[in-house]
Amino acid sequence: YFGSPVQRSSTLFLAAALVACDTPSRDAFVGECGEYPEGQFDYGQIGIGTCLSAPTDLFWEELNGESVLVVANANSFLDFESGSILTLDAAAFPLDGSRVLMHNLADQGSAASVQIDSFAGGLAYVPERDLAAVSVRYSEGAENLEQEDALVFVDLSDPSNPTLAAVAEDGATQLTVGADPLAVSYDSESGLAYVANITSGTISVVDMLS
């Protein structure tokens, strides 16, 4: 148990008794885990930082000798400017039932993130390449329309600094799949990932080792 949501954001790990901090606007406050721009801003313009915002999937993995929790953040209320893949060092988690705040984990070097588009779905780990594959179903301007979406790849070779992974010769960090992808499953024996596309009614098959 790590705490309960506060404000209108779905972000967890925010303390209800935080004292006022130097944020430009109290009307758009999501906690100290967010990255606030200078000047005037509103919800949707705040960097997600190491906040949790509508997490949709996660997995545990031993990475570089450390037990790491990897989380996909959907940012479904669009409180932030993007979603994220978040990595958390499990050694920093309290075992006595107490709460821990996300910005405190970041200050300790136990939390890191990389931005991805909003509306992340499923998440799978490809150990042969130290990659996370996450489905993203945010299509700009495609409300009420069917549009192909993406499988995004994140390099977890250094879990303290996750980055988007270039998986193609042209440097692309994502692969087009069907409309509204959600679940992702990886088969290590075949090296294939399977992505369930809700709106298309299809399953995309991706060779993760080619």
TORVOLO-303229 format. One record per atom (N, C-alpha, C): x, y, z; residue in one letter. Coordinates in steps of 0.05 Angstrom, whole numbers, padded with zeros to 5 digits, always signed. Atoms other than C-alpha are relative to their C-alpha. Layout:
BEGIN
XYZA...
This chain:
BEGIN
+00017-00024+00000Y+00000+00000+00000Y+00017+00024+00000Y-00018-00023+00002F+00032+00065-00022F-00015+00026+00002F+00014-00026-00003G-00023+00117-00012G-00025+00002-00018G+00025-00003+00015S-00087+00144-00043S+00001+00025-00017S+00000-00024+00017P-00102+00194-00099P-00010+00024+00015P+00010-00025-00010V-00112+00267-00082V-00004+00018-00024V+00007-00019+00021Q-00135+00328-00122Q-00018-00015-00020Q+00016+00014+00020R-00170+00309-00187R+00016-00019-00017R-00017+00018+00015S-00110+00272-00215S-00002-00028+00010S-00001+00027-00008S-00105+00197-00215S+00027-00008+00010S-00027+00006-00009T-00033+00203-00192T+00001-00009+00029T-00002+00010-00027L-00016+00162-00131L+00025+00012+00013L-00024-00008-00015F+00037+00174-00078F+00000+00030+00007F+00000-00028-00007L+00015+00246-00064L-00010+00003+00028L+00008-00004-00028A+00011+00268+00009A-00021+00021+00002A+00022-00019-00003A-00052+00302+00031A+00009+00025+00016A-00009-00022-00018A-00012+00346+00080A+00025+00013-00010A-00023-00014+00011L+00041+00373+00033L-00002+00030+00005L+00000-00030-00003V+00060+00445+00049V+00003+00012-00027V-00001-00014+00026A+00056+00496-00006A+00029+00001-00010A-00026-00001+00012C+00114+00493-00054C+00001+00021-00022C-00003-00022+00020D+00140+00540-00108D-00010-00008-00027D+00012+00006+00026T+00093+00519-00163T-00015+00025-00009T+00012-00025+00010P+00067+00574-00209P-00030+00002+00004P+00029-00001-00001S-00006+00554-00202S-00010-00022+00019S+00012+00020-00018R-00044+00520-00145R-00023-00014-00013R+00023+00012+00013D-00101+00506-00193D+00008-00024-00016D-00010+00023+00016A-00058+00457-00232A+00023-00013+00015A-00020+00012-00017F-00021+00421-00177F-00004-00031+00001F+00002+00029+00001V-00007+00346-00184V+00019-00013+00019V-00020+00010-00019G+00045+00338-00129G+00028+00006-00008G-00027-00008+00005E+00119+00347-00124E+00015-00019-00019E-00012+00018+00020C+00133+00289-00171C-00003+00011-00028C+00004-00012+00026G+00109+00331-00230G+00022+00020-00007G-00020-00019+00010E+00153+00376-00273E-00015+00024-00011E+00017-00023+00006Y+00122+00445-00276Y+00015+00020-00018Y-00012-00020+00018P+00136+00494-00333P+00000+00027+00012P-00001-00028-00009E+00153+00567-00323E-00025+00014-00010E+00022-00017+00009G+00098+00619-00327G-00027-00013+00005G+00027+00010-00003Q+00024+00605-00335Q-00002-00028-00014Q+00004+00027+00011F+00003+00533-00347F-00026-00011+00011F+00024+00013-00008D-00056+00487-00339D+00005-00030+00000D-00002+00029+00002Y-00069+00412-00333Y+00005-00007-00030Y-00007+00008+00027G-00041+00377-00394G+00026+00013-00010G-00026-00013+00007Q+00021+00422-00395Q+00022-00006+00020Q-00018+00007-00021I+00056+00391-00335I+00015-00025-00008I-00015+00024+00005G+00113+00342-00345G-00006-00022+00021G+00008+00021-00018I+00096+00274-00315I+00021-00008+00020I-00022+00006-00019G+00164+00266-00282G-00002-00029+00010G+00002+00027-00011T+00161+00206-00235T-00027-00005+00013T+00027+00005-00010C+00087+00211-00220C-00012-00026-00011C+00017+00021+00009L+00039+00153-00225L-00026+00012-00010L+00024-00011+00011S-00019+00170-00270S-00015-00021-00017S+00016+00021+00013A-00071+00117-00288A+00018-00023-00009A-00016+00023+00009P-00022+00058-00288P-00017-00022-00011P+00016+00020+00013T-00047+00005-00335T+00013-00028+00001T-00013+00026+00000D+00005-00051-00331D+00027+00003+00014D-00026+00000-00013L+00069-00070-00295L+00012-00028+00000L-00013+00026-00004F+00120-00125-00286F+00025+00004+00018F-00025+00001-00016W+00177-00144-00238W+00021-00013-00017W-00022+00013+00014E+00245-00160-00267E+00026+00006+00014E-00027-00005-00010E+00317-00168-00245E+00015+00013-00023E-00015-00016+00020L+00355-00114-00283L+00025+00010+00013L-00026-00009-00010N+00429-00102-00272N+00003-00008+00030N-00003+00010-00028G+00425-00144-00208G-00019+00012+00020G+00019-00012-00018E+00368-00103-00179E-00028-00009-00007E+00028+00006+00005S+00295-00120-00171S-00015+00026-00006S+00011-00025+00010V+00258-00068-00211V-00030-00004-00007V+00029+00000+00009L+00183-00053-00219L-00002+00020-00023L+00004-00017+00024V+00167-00026-00288V-00030+00004-00004V+00028-00008+00001V+00101+00011-00296V-00006+00017-00025V+00010-00017+00022A+00063+00038-00356A-00022+00019+00010A+00019-00021-00008N+00027+00104-00342N-00016+00010-00024N+00017-00008+00023A-00033+00120-00387A-00006+00030-00001A+00007-00029+00000N-00045+00192-00364N-00028+00004-00012N+00026+00001+00013S-00118+00178-00381S-00017+00025+00004S+00014-00025-00004F-00144+00244-00352F+00014+00023-00013F-00016-00020+00013L-00091+00282-00391L+00007+00023+00019L-00011-00020-00019D-00068+00318-00328D+00028+00009-00008D-00027-00006+00008F+00002+00314-00356F+00003+00002-00030F-00004-00003+00029E+00032+00328-00424E+00005-00026-00014E-00005+00026+00012S+00047+00254-00435S-00005-00022+00020S-00002+00022-00018G+00046+00185-00406G+00029-00006+00005G-00028+00007-00006S+00109+00148-00384S+00003-00030+00005S-00008+00025-00011I+00145+00085-00370I+00017+00006+00024I-00012-00007-00026L+00167+00087-00297L+00015-00025+00010L-00015+00021-00012T+00222+00045-00265T+00004+00006+00029T-00002-00004-00029L+00223+00035-00189L+00018-00022+00012L-00018+00019-00014D+00278+00003-00147D-00015-00012+00023D+00016+00013-00021A+00241-00048-00104A+00013+00002+00027A-00014-00001-00025A+00294-00042-00050A-00009+00024+00017A+00008-00025-00014A+00266+00027-00033A-00029-00002+00011A+00028+00003-00009F+00195+00001-00019F-00001-00007+00029F+00003+00007-00028P+00175+00001+00054P-00015-00026+00003P+00013+00025-00005L+00154-00066+00082L-00017+00000+00025L+00015-00002-00024D+00117-00040+00143D-00028+00012-00004D+00027-00010+00006G+00054-00016+00108G-00001+00031-00002G+00000-00030+00001S+00075+00058+00109S+00000+00009-00029S+00000-00012+00026R+00068+00105+00050R+00027+00010-00008R-00024-00012+00010V+00124+00128+00006V-00008+00019-00023V+00007-00020+00020L+00120+00190-00038L+00018-00003-00025L-00016+00005+00024M+00142+00186-00110M+00023+00020-00003M-00022-00018+00003H+00184+00249-00108H+00023-00007+00019H-00021+00008-00018N+00221+00221-00048N+00016-00023-00012N-00014+00021+00013L+00237+00158-00087L+00019+00011-00021L-00017-00013+00021A+00263+00202-00144A+00024+00013+00013A-00022-00013-00013D+00305+00242-00095D+00021-00020+00009D-00018+00021-00008Q+00336+00177-00071Q+00013-00015-00023Q-00010+00014+00024G+00352+00155-00142G-00013-00027-00004G+00014+00026+00002S+00301+00099-00136S-00023+00000-00019S+00021-00002+00019A+00252+00123-00189A+00010+00016-00024A-00007-00014+00025A+00262+00144-00262A-00022-00005-00020A+00021+00004+00020S+00218+00151-00323S+00009+00011-00027S-00003-00010+00027V+00216+00163-00397V-00028+00006-00011V+00026-00007+00011Q+00158+00199-00432Q-00007-00016-00024Q+00012+00012+00024I+00114+00163-00481I-00027+00014-00005I+00027-00012+00005D+00047+00183-00513D-00019-00010+00022D+00021+00007-00019S-00014+00181-00468S-00015-00025-00010S+00017+00024+00005F-00061+00121-00465F+00016-00025-00006F-00014+00026+00001A-00011+00066-00455A-00019-00022+00009A+00016+00023-00006G-00040-00003-00450G+00016-00022+00013G-00014+00023-00011G-00004-00069-00441G+00030+00004-00002G-00029-00003-00002L+00069-00079-00425L+00012-00028+00001L-00014+00026+00000A+00117-00137-00439A+00030+00005+00000A-00029-00002-00002Y+00191-00149-00426Y+00013-00020-00019Y-00015+00017+00019V+00239-00176-00479V+00029-00002+00011V-00026+00001-00014P+00300-00200-00438P+00024-00002-00019P-00022+00003+00019E+00342-00217-00499E+00011+00027-00010E-00009-00026+00009R+00345-00143-00517R-00003+00022+00021R+00004-00020-00021D+00332-00109-00450D-00021+00021-00008D+00021-00019+00010L+00269-00078-00480L-00026-00005+00014L+00028+00001-00007A+00200-00062-00455A-00016+00008-00025A+00018-00006+00023A+00145-00063-00508A-00026+00008+00012A+00025-00010-00011V+00084-00021-00491V-00019+00009-00022V+00020-00009+00020S+00021-00011-00531S-00010+00028+00007S+00010-00028-00004V-00003+00061-00540V-00022+00005-00020V+00023-00004+00017R-00071+00078-00567R-00010+00029-00002R+00007-00028+00004Y-00069+00153-00570Y+00004+00009-00028Y-00002-00009+00027S-00085+00177-00640S-00009+00029-00002S+00007-00029+00001E-00083+00253-00647E-00022+00005-00020E+00021-00008+00018G-00147+00279-00676G-00017-00023-00011G+00014+00023+00011A-00176+00210-00685A-00024-00008+00018A+00023+00007-00016E-00235+00214-00637E-00023-00010-00017E+00022+00013+00014N-00292+00168-00658N+00007-00011-00027N-00009+00012+00025L-00249+00143-00716L+00019-00023+00005L-00019+00022-00002E-00211+00079-00726E+00026+00009-00013E-00026-00008+00010Q-00137+00093-00734Q+00021-00018+00011Q-00021+00017-00010E-00075+00050-00729E+00016+00014+00021E-00015-00011-00022D-00035+00059-00666D+00027-00014+00001D-00028+00008+00000A+00033+00037-00641A+00008-00018+00023A-00015+00014-00020L+00077-00010-00602L+00026+00015+00004L-00023-00017-00006V+00131+00032-00568V+00021-00016+00015V-00022+00016-00012F+00199+00005-00546F+00017+00018+00018F-00016-00015-00020V+00238+00027-00484V+00024-00017+00008V-00025+00012-00007D+00310+00010-00469D+00003-00001+00031D-00003+00003-00029L+00317-00018-00398L+00027-00010+00008L-00027+00010-00007S+00391-00036-00400S+00011+00015+00024S-00007-00015-00024D+00401+00019-00348D-00027+00009+00012D+00026-00007-00011P+00337+00019-00306P-00001+00026+00014P+00000-00027-00013S+00359+00083-00271S-00003+00022-00021S+00002-00020+00022N+00355+00118-00339N-00013-00013-00024N+00014+00012+00024P+00302+00086-00385P-00002+00020-00022P+00001-00017+00024T+00303+00114-00456T-00016-00014-00021T+00013+00012+00024L+00264+00104-00520L+00021-00015-00016L-00019+00017+00014A+00297+00049-00560A-00004+00001-00030A+00001+00000+00029A+00313+00056-00634A+00002-00029-00009A+00001+00028+00007V+00292-00011-00662V+00000-00004-00031V+00000+00001+00030A+00294+00005-00737A+00024+00015-00010A-00023-00014+00012E+00349+00028-00784E-00004+00030-00002E+00005-00029+00002D+00315+00095-00791D-00002+00014+00027D+00000-00011-00026G+00318+00105-00716G-00028+00001+00013G+00027+00001-00011A+00243+00093-00704A+00000-00014+00027A+00002+00012-00027T+00225+00077-00632T-00027-00013+00004T+00026+00013-00002Q+00156+00049-00648Q-00007-00014-00026Q+00009+00015+00023L+00121+00002-00695L-00030+00002-00002L+00029-00002+00004T+00051+00010-00724T-00013-00027+00003T+00016+00024-00002V+00001-00042-00703V-00029+00007-00007V+00027-00005+00007G-00075-00042-00705G-00012+00023+00017G+00014-00021-00014A-00127+00006-00676A-00006-00008+00028A+00005+00004-00029D-00130+00012-00600D+00012-00026+00010D-00014+00023-00011P-00077-00039-00580P-00002+00001+00031P+00002+00001-00029L-00083-00063-00508L+00020-00021+00011L-00017+00020-00012A-00054-00129-00483A+00024-00006-00018A-00025+00007+00014V+00018-00147-00502V+00011-00025+00014V-00011+00025-00012S+00047-00217-00491S+00024-00008-00017S-00025+00008+00014Y+00118-00240-00508Y+00006-00029+00006Y-00008+00028-00002D+00138-00312-00522D+00030-00002-00005D-00029+00000+00002S+00212-00321-00508S+00010-00023-00017S-00009+00022+00016E+00216-00388-00544E+00000+00007-00030E+00002-00008+00028S+00194-00359-00611S+00012+00027-00006S-00009-00027+00004G+00217-00288-00600G-00021+00018-00011G+00023-00015+00011L+00148-00263-00620L-00016+00013+00022L+00018-00014-00018A+00105-00211-00586A-00028+00001-00014A+00027+00000+00010Y+00029-00212-00594Y-00015+00024+00012Y+00013-00025-00008V-00012-00148-00590V-00030-00002-00007V+00029+00002+00005A-00088-00149-00582A-00010+00028-00007A+00010-00026+00010N-00120-00091-00622N-00031+00000+00003N+00028+00001-00007I-00189-00077-00593I-00018+00009-00023I+00018-00010+00020T-00221-00034-00647T+00003-00014-00027T-00005+00015+00025S-00189-00070-00706S-00011-00028+00002S+00008+00028-00002G-00210-00137-00678G+00021-00019-00011G-00022+00016+00012T-00141-00164-00697T+00022-00004+00022T-00023+00004-00017I-00077-00190-00665I+00024+00004-00018I-00025-00005+00015S-00010-00162-00689S+00022-00018+00011S-00022+00017-00008V+00050-00209-00688V+00026+00014-00008V-00025-00015+00004V+00118-00176-00680V+00024-00017+00007V-00025+00014-00005D+00186-00209-00687D+00018+00018+00015D-00016-00018-00017M+00224-00179-00629M+00030-00004-00002M-00028+00006+00001L+00291-00210-00645L+00013+00005-00027L-00011-00004+00027S+00299-00192-00718S+00015+00026-00002S
